[in-house]
Structures are given as C-alpha cells and as structure tokens.
Amino acid sequence: MTSRTDQGERPGRTELGRFLLENGFLTTDWAPAFAAVPRTAFLPDVMWPHDRETGTAVAVSKAEDPDSWYAYADSNVPIVTQWDDGHHSGTEPGTVFTSSSSMPSVVFSMLADLDVRPGQRVLEIGAGTGWNAGLLAHRLGAGNVVSVEVDPDLARSAREALRRSGYGAVEVVTGDGLLGYPPRAPYARVIATAGLRTGLMTWVRQTTPGGILLAPWGTYYGYAEATVRLVVADDHNSASGHFTRPVTFMRMRSQRLQHPEHSQYVPARGTGGADKSTTTITEAEFLTGSLDVVGFAIGLRVRNCTHIADRKHDGKRPVWFYGLTDRSWAVVIFQDDREEATVYQSGPRRLWDEVESAYRWWDSQGRPDVQRFGLTVSAEGQAPWLDTPSNIVAR
Ligand SMILES: C[S@@+](CC[C@H](N)C(=O)[O-])C[C@H]1O[C@@H](n2cnc3c(N)ncnc32)[C@H](O)[C@@H]1O
C-alpha cells in the first residue's frame, strides 16, 4: 500500500480536491478515487513541474525539498517525468519532454468524459506514471484495466507504483499503443493520454459496439488539439462523436511534429523569388495562444501543412508555413505599426491563401469552438465535421 505520507491528510491535497470539485473538473463519482489514489504515490523522486510564475519546468527533488515536491504534486499543474525518451540524466530540464503526469483538472475531466460503468474493461494508451490507470482501477477493479506504454522504463515504474498502491492486477503492457492490445479486447472504453493524428480505427476495432473512445486528436498544422469522444457504431465499422475540450498533450512517439528544415524550403537569399501580397488578418486574431481553436480549425481544412510562429523581434512577428508533401512555403509577417501584414508565398501550393481561406471560413461559421466540431472514423479514413456528421469540413 502507499506510504502514510502519500495517503495522509495534506492541506494542499484537500484544497486541490475542493478546487477540482468546485470547478466541475472532478465529478462526484470520481471523488472517492481522487481521495483513495494519491498522485504522489506515482510520481518519481525527481520531477519537473510546470512553474506558473516562470512558465518553465523546474526540477524538484523529494529527498532534497519534500515540501516543494508535495506542494507541486498537490497542485493543478502538469509535471514532466521524463525528458528525451529517457536519454537524459541530471536535474536540468532536457530538450523535449516525453512523459508527464497531466494536470489533475485534465485527468478528471477526461475520466468524466469517458463515462465508465462498474465492471467495464478499459484500455488506456500511455501509462506514464500509472496514476490514471490507478484511478481507473479504483473505480472499475484492477483486473479490468489494461494500459499500454511505449517506454519500457516507464512501463516498469508504472507497474511498480500500481503494485505498491494495491493495484498490481492492472496489466501494464510495454508496446506501441497505436496497435491497441488485442489479447484483452474487446474494451468498453479506450482512453488515450497521448495525442494522435491518425490511427483511431485500430482502437475502434477493439472496442465493443456502443463503446466510447476518448483521445486527444489534432492535425499536422500545429500543436492545437482537442479530446475527441467517439461512440463506436453498432456495425462496428465506424465511430463518431464530438470533440469535448481543447487540450495540449504530448503526441504519440511516432506521430510527433517533425519541424521542417527551414533551409530546405526557403532559399538563403530569403523571400526573393516568392509572390508578395498582404493580408488584413491581424496577429491578435491569428495567434490565440496554447489552447488555440483557430489553429485547430485551420488544421482541419489545410492538410499536409505545418506552421511555426517565430518570436517577435523589433515589432515584427513572422509566421512560417511549410508544405509536408512538397516544398511549398509561405510566411506572413505581422508588424506592430502596420494595419496589413506582408505575405510571401512560393511553390506549387499557395499555403497562406489556403490558411487565410480556412480562417475566413471559421470566422463565417460564427467562430465555432472545438465542441462544435466532431470526427467520424471508418475504414475510409477520418472525416472532421461541424455540428453534425453530415456537415463534413472540406479541405
Ligand atoms: C501524458 S503521458 C501519460 C500520463 C499517464 N496517463 C499518467 O497517468 O501519468 C503520455 C505517455 O504516452 C506514452 N506514449 C507515447 N507514445 C506512445 C505509444 N505509441 N504507445 C504507448 N504509449 C505511448 C509516453 O511515453 C508517455 O508516458
């Protein structure tokens, strides 16, 4: 069982529970699991919580600074638990965070969306620390929970933490979660805790008709994602449902954003041979932050394109667009003292024109938030839609 310190009353933990309940993240049916399965029992001794004041990940050691360690663990912040696929040592943050304990508000919102019933078998993709699997095990019985983790070291520590917490019967499988886990299929529920762009159909085939599949989903356009909640059709050949909320998750290992090599697109002489134009879209309209519905919506229309916003320099902010299937590129340069931004485009596609047209379409639809969008997946592929499955979002 977990240590007394993990299970003990801590004001921070009580306060977190109250915050989650009062803000509707923790539903009353999940409150007993929150109380019984402390996050602290699953976190590593050295971890890198997100520090709100600095906006960065800071190293915290349980041995050296237990007060801070517990304070962060009991806060509504994401906590990085692995950098660079484990090829990183020391306490300084690494380059890319590759596993984390998600924000408790996101964890419990997703569990609420999953709408589990007693006795159901659940497949989780991305065991990470094992906390989410532990919460599911408390609710459904450990024997009903299967969790797949691609990283063998993480899978091992999740297994150990679950065993120490009394949930050793959770099956933590080391492997690629995109394959699901056929030996224990069918599942009544599938929950992914790493984001993906394609591949949902494999899980649909392992889910019972009427079952629910919840996953952070986004496009190659950028980091904007939302959780999609698919209900599997009776004929088992498709699944469809609305997006439930914007989220930012790390992506499945094989579906991470690969940043295009700028020099392979844009010649050293710069924007020389490119077409020049202007746009009236403003920086404030276009770049709306991390839970970015604009980027999410544009990604649904503009396929095989990714974008990167540079830092602002001397009042200018360039945003670059790269074609993923050819060498088309575009840049829009927002400038503080100008009403119109300058655009350069080059290559077979006119990427900014595509992006601007997608933006104008989103605007014309009443600037829908992610909850108005949905997704249908079938053997033919995946079709995003607006409001109803028949209203497919066209390219
Ligand atoms: C946000 S963390 C999961 C948090 C976890 N559910 C918890 O309670 O701590 C995402 C996890 O997904 C894992 N992951 C990434 N790609 C994967 C894949 N293809 N199959 C299985 N797990 C994967 C990562 O290694 C990482 O541990």
The ligand as an SDF file (V2000), in Angstrom:
LIG
                    3D

 27 29  0  0  0  0  0  0  0  0999 V2000
    0.9380   12.4110  -20.8130 C   0  0  0  0  0  0  0  0  0  0  0  0
    1.8080   10.9310  -20.5950 S   0  0  0  0  0  0  0  0  0  0  0  0
    0.6110    9.8590  -19.8760 C   0  0  0  0  0  0  0  0  0  0  0  0
    0.2320   10.1630  -18.4770 C   0  0  0  0  0  0  0  0  0  0  0  0
   -0.3190    8.9530  -17.7410 C   0  0  0  0  0  0  0  0  0  0  0  0
   -1.6030    8.5140  -18.2270 N   0  0  0  0  0  0  0  0  0  0  0  0
   -0.3040    9.1540  -16.2530 C   0  0  0  0  0  0  0  0  0  0  0  0
   -1.3330    8.9070  -15.6030 O   0  0  0  0  0  0  0  0  0  0  0  0
    0.7410    9.5290  -15.7190 O   0  0  0  0  0  0  0  0  0  0  0  0
    1.8780   10.2270  -22.2190 C   0  0  0  0  0  0  0  0  0  0  0  0
    2.5310    8.8840  -22.2460 C   0  0  0  0  0  0  0  0  0  0  0  0
    2.2840    8.2870  -23.5150 O   0  0  0  0  0  0  0  0  0  0  0  0
    3.3830    7.4820  -23.8210 C   0  0  0  0  0  0  0  0  0  0  0  0
    3.3670    7.1580  -25.2430 N   0  0  0  0  0  0  0  0  0  0  0  0
    3.7700    7.9240  -26.2880 C   0  0  0  0  0  0  0  0  0  0  0  0
    3.5960    7.2680  -27.4460 N   0  0  0  0  0  0  0  0  0  0  0  0
    3.0620    6.0560  -27.1290 C   0  0  0  0  0  0  0  0  0  0  0  0
    2.6710    4.9360  -27.8930 C   0  0  0  0  0  0  0  0  0  0  0  0
    2.7890    4.9120  -29.2000 N   0  0  0  0  0  0  0  0  0  0  0  0
    2.1720    3.8720  -27.2220 N   0  0  0  0  0  0  0  0  0  0  0  0
    2.0510    3.8680  -25.8760 C   0  0  0  0  0  0  0  0  0  0  0  0
    2.4190    4.9040  -25.1020 N   0  0  0  0  0  0  0  0  0  0  0  0
    2.9110    5.9900  -25.7170 C   0  0  0  0  0  0  0  0  0  0  0  0
    4.5640    8.3180  -23.3760 C   0  0  0  0  0  0  0  0  0  0  0  0
    5.7190    7.5300  -23.2020 O   0  0  0  0  0  0  0  0  0  0  0  0
    4.0320    8.9150  -22.0830 C   0  0  0  0  0  0  0  0  0  0  0  0
    4.3920    8.1370  -20.9830 O   0  0  0  0  0  0  0  0  0  0  0  0
  1  2  1  0
  2  3  1  0
  2 10  1  0
  3  4  1  0
  4  5  1  0
  5  6  1  0
  5  7  1  0
  7  8  2  0
  7  9  1  0
 10 11  1  0
 11 12  1  0
 11 26  1  0
 12 13  1  0
 13 14  1  0
 13 24  1  0
 14 15  1  0
 14 23  1  0
 15 16  2  0
 16 17  1  0
 17 18  1  0
 17 23  2  0
 18 19  1  0
 18 20  2  0
 20 21  1  0
 21 22  2  0
 22 23  1  0
 24 25  1  0
 24 26  1  0
 26 27  1  0
M  CHG  2   2   1   9  -1
M  END
$$$$
